[in-house]
Amino acid sequence: MRKIIDINEQIIPKLKLIAAIESSSVKKVMEDAITWYVEHKQKEQINAMSLDQKEDLGLLLLLQQAKTTTAISEEELFKS
């Protein structure tokens, strides 16, 4: 996806310097910074969750991975 954004003029030389030091491009440096920021915020949100919320999230993730093509009978589901 290509987006045009306004960047503070004071930050551009800093981005260029970081890119030069890392032998990278300004675009790559910005992408890495954004990726780090998003991951950091996700970790903050997870750490702020209660134990019940974390369990609910884990169950949701497991349910999303479950195969939906296999069906079982009600009897088999509730069998002890």
JOTACOR-V503362 format. One record per run of one state. SS is the DSSP state (a for helix, b for strand, c for the rest). FROM is the first residue (numbers start at 1). LEN is the number of residues. If there is no record, write none. Layout:
# JOTACOR-V503362
ss:SS from:FROM len:LEN
ss:SS from:FROM len:LEN
This chain:
# JOTACOR-V503362
ss:c from:1 len:8
ss:a from:9 len:13
ss:c from:22 len:4
ss:a from:26 len:23
ss:c from:49 len:2
ss:a from:51 len:15
ss:c from:66 len:8
ss:a from:74 len:5
ss:c from:79 len:2
